[in-house]
Amino acid sequence: MPTITVNDVDISYYDEGQGEPIVFLHGLGVSRKDWQPQIEYFRRNFRVIAPDFRGHGDSAAPDTNYSVPIHAADILALMDALGIESAHVVGLSMGGMVAFQLAADAPDRLKTMTIVNSGPALPNDSFAAKKMLWTRVLMIRLFGMKAFGRKVAENMFPGEGREGLIEVVAAQIASNPKKIYLRNLKSLFGWGVLGQLAAIATPTLMLTGDKDYSPVAIKQAVVDAMQNARLVVVPDSGHGTPIEKPEETNRAIESFVS
């Protein structure tokens, strides 16, 4: 896969197909490979870009700070380097946070955005939020990335018949350098663009599994607070909807961006 240097970091990415650009942004601790069903589908009619964030996949993992704004700046620089003025952006989990950051910082660069199982903020000012963060930090430090990756993957894919998906995602998370993963994880808590949410005019699809970590009602509240957003719920799906339900995901995105 090609690699390009942006913001002094080597970023690996897929660049396939022709047509309007559509950029797929993956979640925390995984990689662009999780978008393979979408890459294969959309490259028939779109130019599909799927990068690995810094510190993920085949991209470089510099010993520096990590944050949603830093990842967003990398995506803008990648688009510049590839000659992409504006694109449809699809983000899962942390990738959805990056998409929201892009919509707040550079709305002219987004044709549309599709937010999959994500939201415009992850507060750290409540007991529940702090418990969530430090439970994960302690598990990583006590049991290591392998056990942590397995637990995260099991939570992503609830129900029967998901063992194959769990194994793939668990292995990806386990492969992360502990120090880099923890920096990314900690940077998410306290991030948010809630103050800019009502001003975001980018046409937005909120796509969620009915078994995602946060309830559908939370996603609906985000949609209601935005100028131009709609909600689609994918039944029998957890946090990894594009991997778990690729056909339903592809149809929803295609209908929206078309």
BALOBA-1460 file (C-alpha; in Angstrom, 3 decimals):
// residues 258
<rec num="1" residu="m" x="0.000" y="0.000" z="0.000"/>
<rec num="2" residu="p" x="1.240" y="3.550" z="-0.706"/>
<rec num="3" residu="t" x="2.672" y="5.705" z="2.051"/>
<rec num="4" residu="i" x="2.951" y="9.491" z="2.081"/>
<rec num="5" residu="t" x="4.545" y="11.884" z="4.554"/>
<rec num="6" residu="v" x="2.184" y="14.490" z="5.995"/>
<rec num="7" residu="n" x="2.898" y="16.655" z="9.032"/>
<rec num="8" residu="d" x="6.250" y="14.851" z="9.318"/>
<rec num="9" residu="v" x="4.570" y="11.457" z="9.767"/>
<rec num="10" residu="d" x="4.410" y="8.585" z="7.259"/>
<rec num="11" residu="i" x="0.749" y="7.732" z="6.650"/>
<rec num="12" residu="s" x="-0.268" y="4.534" z="4.841"/>
<rec num="13" residu="y" x="-3.501" y="4.513" z="2.887"/>
<rec num="14" residu="y" x="-5.636" y="2.846" z="0.244"/>
<rec num="15" residu="d" x="-6.450" y="4.897" z="-2.868"/>
<rec num="16" residu="e" x="-8.653" y="2.950" z="-5.245"/>
<rec num="17" residu="g" x="-11.313" y="3.630" z="-7.871"/>
<rec num="18" residu="q" x="-12.380" y="6.766" z="-9.689"/>
<rec num="19" residu="g" x="-15.086" y="9.351" z="-9.194"/>
<rec num="20" residu="e" x="-16.085" y="11.546" z="-6.265"/>
<rec num="21" residu="p" x="-13.714" y="10.997" z="-3.340"/>
<rec num="22" residu="i" x="-14.971" y="9.166" z="-0.273"/>
<rec num="23" residu="v" x="-12.675" y="8.944" z="2.766"/>
<rec num="24" residu="f" x="-13.102" y="6.149" z="5.333"/>
<rec num="25" residu="l" x="-11.738" y="6.756" z="8.851"/>
<rec num="26" residu="h" x="-11.290" y="3.785" z="11.180"/>
<rec num="27" residu="g" x="-11.664" y="3.449" z="14.934"/>
<rec num="28" residu="l" x="-9.229" y="3.408" z="17.829"/>
<rec num="29" residu="g" x="-6.695" y="0.590" z="17.805"/>
<rec num="30" residu="v" x="-7.694" y="-0.916" z="14.462"/>
<rec num="31" residu="s" x="-6.857" y="0.062" z="10.867"/>
<rec num="32" residu="r" x="-8.026" y="0.821" z="7.345"/>
<rec num="33" residu="k" x="-8.348" y="-2.955" z="6.774"/>
<rec num="34" residu="d" x="-11.649" y="-2.943" z="8.645"/>
<rec num="35" residu="w" x="-13.158" y="-0.981" z="5.756"/>
<rec num="36" residu="q" x="-12.401" y="-3.698" z="3.182"/>
<rec num="37" residu="p" x="-16.093" y="-4.500" z="2.469"/>
<rec num="38" residu="q" x="-16.726" y="-0.793" z="1.890"/>
<rec num="39" residu="i" x="-13.575" y="-0.321" z="-0.212"/>
<rec num="40" residu="e" x="-14.526" y="-3.186" z="-2.504"/>
<rec num="41" residu="y" x="-18.075" y="-1.874" z="-2.877"/>
<rec num="42" residu="f" x="-17.506" y="1.847" z="-3.315"/>
<rec num="43" residu="r" x="-14.410" y="1.737" z="-5.551"/>
<rec num="44" residu="r" x="-16.717" y="0.805" z="-8.424"/>
<rec num="45" residu="n" x="-18.182" y="4.327" z="-8.513"/>
<rec num="46" residu="f" x="-16.030" y="6.444" z="-6.194"/>
<rec num="47" residu="r" x="-12.403" y="7.243" z="-5.524"/>
<rec num="48" residu="v" x="-11.958" y="5.518" z="-2.181"/>
<rec num="49" residu="i" x="-9.330" y="6.773" z="0.289"/>
<rec num="50" residu="a" x="-8.808" y="4.784" z="3.501"/>
<rec num="51" residu="p" x="-5.825" y="5.861" z="5.629"/>
<rec num="52" residu="d" x="-4.316" y="4.430" z="8.777"/>
<rec num="53" residu="f" x="-4.202" y="7.136" z="11.425"/>
<rec num="54" residu="r" x="-0.765" y="7.892" z="12.862"/>
<rec num="55" residu="g" x="0.030" y="5.277" z="15.495"/>
<rec num="56" residu="h" x="-2.210" y="2.726" z="13.774"/>
<rec num="57" residu="g" x="-1.844" y="-0.025" z="11.184"/>
<rec num="58" residu="d" x="1.066" y="0.536" z="8.816"/>
<rec num="59" residu="s" x="1.415" y="4.253" z="9.528"/>
<rec num="60" residu="a" x="4.268" y="5.557" z="11.637"/>
<rec num="61" residu="a" x="3.863" y="5.758" z="15.409"/>
<rec num="62" residu="p" x="5.936" y="8.734" z="16.524"/>
<rec num="63" residu="d" x="6.727" y="9.229" z="20.205"/>
<rec num="64" residu="t" x="4.612" y="12.391" z="20.364"/>
<rec num="65" residu="n" x="1.167" y="13.541" z="21.439"/>
<rec num="66" residu="y" x="-1.990" y="12.103" z="19.903"/>
<rec num="67" residu="s" x="-5.430" y="13.703" z="19.741"/>
<rec num="68" residu="v" x="-8.552" y="14.022" z="17.605"/>
<rec num="69" residu="p" x="-7.451" y="17.457" z="16.261"/>
<rec num="70" residu="i" x="-4.026" y="16.022" z="15.355"/>
<rec num="71" residu="h" x="-5.649" y="13.148" z="13.453"/>
<rec num="72" residu="a" x="-7.975" y="15.615" z="11.715"/>
<rec num="73" residu="a" x="-5.001" y="17.764" z="10.663"/>
<rec num="74" residu="d" x="-3.340" y="14.665" z="9.209"/>
<rec num="75" residu="i" x="-6.449" y="13.881" z="7.150"/>
<rec num="76" residu="l" x="-6.604" y="17.428" z="5.771"/>
<rec num="77" residu="a" x="-2.906" y="17.247" z="4.877"/>
<rec num="78" residu="l" x="-3.434" y="13.867" z="3.217"/>
<rec num="79" residu="m" x="-6.306" y="15.280" z="1.161"/>
<rec num="80" residu="d" x="-4.078" y="18.193" z="0.133"/>
<rec num="81" residu="a" x="-1.282" y="15.844" z="-0.884"/>
<rec num="82" residu="l" x="-3.682" y="13.732" z="-2.957"/>
<rec num="83" residu="g" x="-5.242" y="16.754" z="-4.655"/>
<rec num="84" residu="i" x="-8.646" y="16.294" z="-3.019"/>
<rec num="85" residu="e" x="-10.469" y="19.587" z="-2.520"/>
<rec num="86" residu="s" x="-13.497" y="18.046" z="-0.792"/>
<rec num="87" residu="a" x="-14.791" y="14.564" z="-0.083"/>
<rec num="88" residu="h" x="-17.513" y="12.491" z="1.469"/>
<rec num="89" residu="v" x="-16.138" y="11.398" z="4.863"/>
<rec num="90" residu="v" x="-17.210" y="8.266" z="6.722"/>
<rec num="91" residu="g" x="-15.944" y="7.721" z="10.263"/>
<rec num="92" residu="l" x="-16.396" y="4.829" z="12.697"/>
<rec num="93" residu="s" x="-16.035" y="5.434" z="16.444"/>
<rec num="94" residu="m" x="-12.823" y="7.500" z="16.832"/>
<rec num="95" residu="g" x="-12.977" y="8.074" z="13.075"/>
<rec num="96" residu="g" x="-16.408" y="9.621" z="13.602"/>
<rec num="97" residu="m" x="-14.917" y="11.985" z="16.146"/>
<rec num="98" residu="v" x="-12.296" y="12.997" z="13.597"/>
<rec num="99" residu="a" x="-15.064" y="13.591" z="11.049"/>
<rec num="100" residu="f" x="-16.874" y="15.869" z="13.510"/>
<rec num="101" residu="q" x="-13.605" y="17.748" z="14.087"/>
<rec num="102" residu="l" x="-13.212" y="18.207" z="10.333"/>
<rec num="103" residu="a" x="-16.772" y="19.500" z="10.055"/>
<rec num="104" residu="a" x="-16.066" y="22.025" z="12.802"/>
<rec num="105" residu="d" x="-12.620" y="23.097" z="11.549"/>
<rec num="106" residu="a" x="-12.872" y="22.819" z="7.753"/>
<rec num="107" residu="p" x="-16.502" y="22.425" z="6.648"/>
<rec num="108" residu="d" x="-15.656" y="23.388" z="3.068"/>
<rec num="109" residu="r" x="-13.607" y="20.188" z="2.759"/>
<rec num="110" residu="l" x="-16.601" y="17.897" z="3.417"/>
<rec num="111" residu="k" x="-19.301" y="17.130" z="0.876"/>
<rec num="112" residu="t" x="-21.095" y="14.966" z="3.444"/>
<rec num="113" residu="m" x="-20.174" y="13.049" z="6.558"/>
<rec num="114" residu="t" x="-21.405" y="9.695" z="7.795"/>
<rec num="115" residu="i" x="-20.900" y="9.120" z="11.513"/>
<rec num="116" residu="v" x="-20.965" y="5.448" z="12.486"/>
<rec num="117" residu="n" x="-21.423" y="4.572" z="16.158"/>
<rec num="118" residu="s" x="-19.830" y="7.791" z="17.346"/>
<rec num="119" residu="g" x="-20.700" y="11.275" z="18.511"/>
<rec num="120" residu="p" x="-19.562" y="14.883" z="18.860"/>
<rec num="121" residu="a" x="-18.061" y="14.574" z="22.357"/>
<rec num="122" residu="l" x="-16.665" y="12.163" z="24.930"/>
<rec num="123" residu="p" x="-16.818" y="14.008" z="28.265"/>
<rec num="124" residu="n" x="-14.550" y="13.238" z="31.179"/>
<rec num="125" residu="d" x="-16.386" y="15.294" z="33.797"/>
<rec num="126" residu="s" x="-18.619" y="12.561" z="35.228"/>
<rec num="127" residu="f" x="-18.002" y="9.533" z="37.425"/>
<rec num="128" residu="a" x="-19.217" y="7.211" z="34.661"/>
<rec num="129" residu="a" x="-16.794" y="8.673" z="32.108"/>
<rec num="130" residu="k" x="-13.854" y="8.530" z="34.482"/>
<rec num="131" residu="k" x="-14.733" y="4.953" z="35.442"/>
<rec num="132" residu="m" x="-14.877" y="3.961" z="31.760"/>
<rec num="133" residu="l" x="-11.458" y="5.442" z="31.042"/>
<rec num="134" residu="w" x="-9.623" y="4.160" z="34.085"/>
<rec num="135" residu="t" x="-11.164" y="0.695" z="33.873"/>
<rec num="136" residu="r" x="-9.627" y="0.401" z="30.409"/>
<rec num="137" residu="v" x="-6.308" y="1.874" z="31.459"/>
<rec num="138" residu="l" x="-6.038" y="-0.481" z="34.425"/>
<rec num="139" residu="m" x="-6.977" y="-3.518" z="32.356"/>
<rec num="140" residu="i" x="-4.252" y="-2.718" z="29.829"/>
<rec num="141" residu="r" x="-1.656" y="-2.166" z="32.519"/>
<rec num="142" residu="l" x="-2.601" y="-5.254" z="34.538"/>
<rec num="143" residu="f" x="-3.379" y="-7.779" z="31.812"/>
<rec num="144" residu="g" x="-1.752" y="-6.414" z="28.646"/>
<rec num="145" residu="m" x="-2.976" y="-5.590" z="25.151"/>
<rec num="146" residu="k" x="-3.891" y="-9.177" z="24.206"/>
<rec num="147" residu="a" x="-6.441" y="-9.657" z="26.978"/>
<rec num="148" residu="f" x="-7.691" y="-6.099" z="26.546"/>
<rec num="149" residu="g" x="-8.097" y="-6.555" z="22.789"/>
<rec num="150" residu="r" x="-10.139" y="-9.686" z="23.314"/>
<rec num="151" residu="k" x="-12.459" y="-7.937" z="25.767"/>
<rec num="152" residu="v" x="-12.972" y="-4.928" z="23.502"/>
<rec num="153" residu="a" x="-13.709" y="-7.154" z="20.501"/>
<rec num="154" residu="e" x="-16.228" y="-9.207" z="22.460"/>
<rec num="155" residu="n" x="-18.015" y="-6.014" z="23.478"/>
<rec num="156" residu="m" x="-18.007" y="-4.776" z="19.873"/>
<rec num="157" residu="f" x="-19.753" y="-7.887" z="18.547"/>
<rec num="158" residu="p" x="-22.421" y="-9.066" z="21.000"/>
<rec num="159" residu="g" x="-24.468" y="-12.152" z="20.262"/>
<rec num="160" residu="e" x="-23.845" y="-15.543" z="18.716"/>
<rec num="161" residu="g" x="-21.859" y="-16.327" z="15.571"/>
<rec num="162" residu="r" x="-19.376" y="-13.431" z="15.796"/>
<rec num="163" residu="e" x="-16.285" y="-15.394" z="16.842"/>
<rec num="164" residu="g" x="-14.477" y="-14.855" z="13.537"/>
<rec num="165" residu="l" x="-14.978" y="-11.100" z="13.734"/>
<rec num="166" residu="i" x="-13.903" y="-11.064" z="17.367"/>
<rec num="167" residu="e" x="-10.644" y="-12.879" z="16.558"/>
<rec num="168" residu="v" x="-9.727" y="-10.454" z="13.759"/>
<rec num="169" residu="v" x="-10.399" y="-7.286" z="15.740"/>
<rec num="170" residu="a" x="-8.834" y="-8.658" z="18.945"/>
<rec num="171" residu="a" x="-5.618" y="-9.402" z="17.048"/>
<rec num="172" residu="q" x="-5.527" y="-5.884" z="15.597"/>
<rec num="173" residu="i" x="-5.948" y="-4.242" z="18.990"/>
<rec num="174" residu="a" x="-3.393" y="-6.568" z="20.594"/>
<rec num="175" residu="s" x="-0.804" y="-5.515" z="17.991"/>
<rec num="176" residu="n" x="-0.854" y="-1.873" z="19.147"/>
<rec num="177" residu="p" x="2.145" y="-0.552" z="21.101"/>
<rec num="178" residu="k" x="0.766" y="-0.138" z="24.616"/>
<rec num="179" residu="k" x="2.186" y="3.370" z="25.085"/>
<rec num="180" residu="i" x="0.745" y="4.690" z="21.820"/>
<rec num="181" residu="y" x="-2.650" y="3.090" z="22.363"/>
<rec num="182" residu="l" x="-2.920" y="4.599" z="25.836"/>
<rec num="183" residu="r" x="-2.041" y="8.056" z="24.528"/>
<rec num="184" residu="n" x="-4.765" y="7.801" z="21.898"/>
<rec num="185" residu="l" x="-7.276" y="6.424" z="24.394"/>
<rec num="186" residu="k" x="-6.675" y="9.117" z="27.021"/>
<rec num="187" residu="s" x="-6.838" y="11.872" z="24.400"/>
<rec num="188" residu="l" x="-10.432" y="10.988" z="23.491"/>
<rec num="189" residu="f" x="-11.840" y="11.679" z="26.946"/>
<rec num="190" residu="g" x="-12.578" y="15.357" z="27.304"/>
<rec num="191" residu="w" x="-12.653" y="15.929" z="23.553"/>
<rec num="192" residu="g" x="-15.728" y="17.465" z="21.982"/>
<rec num="193" residu="v" x="-17.245" y="19.920" z="19.516"/>
<rec num="194" residu="l" x="-20.619" y="20.273" z="21.232"/>
<rec num="195" residu="g" x="-20.249" y="24.053" z="21.263"/>
<rec num="196" residu="q" x="-20.065" y="24.045" z="17.467"/>
<rec num="197" residu="l" x="-22.643" y="21.313" z="16.829"/>
<rec num="198" residu="a" x="-25.594" y="23.571" z="15.996"/>
<rec num="199" residu="a" x="-23.448" y="25.489" z="13.493"/>
<rec num="200" residu="i" x="-22.391" y="22.392" z="11.540"/>
<rec num="201" residu="a" x="-24.263" y="22.494" z="8.226"/>
<rec num="202" residu="t" x="-22.531" y="19.537" z="6.553"/>
<rec num="203" residu="p" x="-25.161" y="17.001" z="5.425"/>
<rec num="204" residu="t" x="-24.800" y="14.252" z="8.007"/>
<rec num="205" residu="l" x="-25.891" y="10.643" z="8.290"/>
<rec num="206" residu="m" x="-25.792" y="9.216" z="11.812"/>
<rec num="207" residu="l" x="-25.569" y="5.471" z="11.321"/>
<rec num="208" residu="t" x="-25.817" y="3.305" z="14.415"/>
<rec num="209" residu="g" x="-26.189" y="-0.285" z="15.448"/>
<rec num="210" residu="d" x="-29.141" y="-0.906" z="17.725"/>
<rec num="211" residu="k" x="-26.740" y="-2.626" z="20.172"/>
<rec num="212" residu="d" x="-24.020" y="0.034" z="20.114"/>
<rec num="213" residu="y" x="-22.460" y="1.191" z="23.386"/>
<rec num="214" residu="s" x="-24.600" y="4.325" z="23.570"/>
<rec num="215" residu="p" x="-28.382" y="4.200" z="23.075"/>
<rec num="216" residu="v" x="-30.120" y="5.137" z="19.851"/>
<rec num="217" residu="a" x="-31.815" y="7.978" z="21.749"/>
<rec num="218" residu="i" x="-28.441" y="9.674" z="22.233"/>
<rec num="219" residu="k" x="-27.792" y="9.564" z="18.475"/>
<rec num="220" residu="q" x="-31.274" y="10.962" z="17.831"/>
<rec num="221" residu="a" x="-30.571" y="13.858" z="20.192"/>
<rec num="222" residu="v" x="-27.411" y="14.677" z="18.221"/>
<rec num="223" residu="v" x="-29.364" y="14.578" z="14.954"/>
<rec num="224" residu="d" x="-32.041" y="16.850" z="16.408"/>
<rec num="225" residu="a" x="-29.387" y="19.372" z="17.455"/>
<rec num="226" residu="m" x="-27.881" y="19.591" z="13.962"/>
<rec num="227" residu="q" x="-28.995" y="21.576" z="10.931"/>
<rec num="228" residu="n" x="-28.989" y="18.853" z="8.297"/>
<rec num="229" residu="a" x="-28.785" y="15.355" z="9.757"/>
<rec num="230" residu="r" x="-30.667" y="12.093" z="9.658"/>
<rec num="231" residu="l" x="-30.500" y="8.844" z="11.618"/>
<rec num="232" residu="v" x="-30.423" y="5.272" z="10.309"/>
<rec num="233" residu="v" x="-30.439" y="2.320" z="12.721"/>
<rec num="234" residu="v" x="-28.956" y="-1.034" z="11.646"/>
<rec num="235" residu="p" x="-30.726" y="-3.874" z="13.496"/>
<rec num="236" residu="d" x="-28.859" y="-6.661" z="15.306"/>
<rec num="237" residu="s" x="-25.592" y="-4.746" z="15.220"/>
<rec num="238" residu="g" x="-23.118" y="-3.608" z="17.882"/>
<rec num="239" residu="h" x="-20.241" y="-1.150" z="17.731"/>
<rec num="240" residu="g" x="-18.608" y="-2.700" z="14.659"/>
<rec num="241" residu="t" x="-21.536" y="-2.177" z="12.280"/>
<rec num="242" residu="p" x="-19.560" y="-1.788" z="8.986"/>
<rec num="243" residu="i" x="-17.725" y="-5.065" z="9.653"/>
<rec num="244" residu="e" x="-20.701" y="-6.909" z="11.083"/>
<rec num="245" residu="k" x="-23.353" y="-5.674" z="8.647"/>
<rec num="246" residu="p" x="-21.461" y="-4.576" z="5.509"/>
<rec num="247" residu="e" x="-24.373" y="-4.822" z="3.056"/>
<rec num="248" residu="e" x="-26.697" y="-2.736" z="5.216"/>
<rec num="249" residu="t" x="-23.910" y="-0.236" z="5.870"/>
<rec num="250" residu="n" x="-23.035" y="0.093" z="2.193"/>
<rec num="251" residu="r" x="-26.641" y="0.606" z="1.147"/>
<rec num="252" residu="a" x="-27.206" y="3.279" z="3.785"/>
<rec num="253" residu="i" x="-24.052" y="5.208" z="2.855"/>
<rec num="254" residu="e" x="-24.643" y="4.910" z="-0.890"/>
<rec num="255" residu="s" x="-28.243" y="6.097" z="-0.619"/>
<rec num="256" residu="f" x="-27.139" y="9.054" z="1.475"/>
<rec num="257" residu="v" x="-24.166" y="10.274" z="-0.544"/>
<rec num="258" residu="s" x="-25.988" y="9.771" z="-3.841"/>
